[in-house]
Amino acid sequence: MGFQAKRDYMDVCGEILRICLSPTMKSRIMQRANLGHRMFTRYLNYLSGTGLLEEVGGLYRTTEKGLRFLSRLTSLESLLIEA
């Protein structure tokens, strides 16, 4: 078993947005992001409330705004890796 550092807020948001690049059910997002129900609900409310994630027919997907956010987050992560 390897050591895994705690994920920060933006890491989890990015992970959820990546999971939702294709429409995904709540339970699947929660499972793949490895989040409990309470924490998952907080992230889902935040991402939906800011327009980064949307629900369509019971499935969640990353919006255009979410794609732009994810692109910028990925760029920042790569800058930090280079440092």
Secondary structure by P-SEA (a helix, b strand, c coil): ccccccccaaaaaaaaaaaacccccaaaaaaaacccaaaaaaaaaaaaaaccccccccbbbbcaaaaaaaaaaaaaaaaaaac
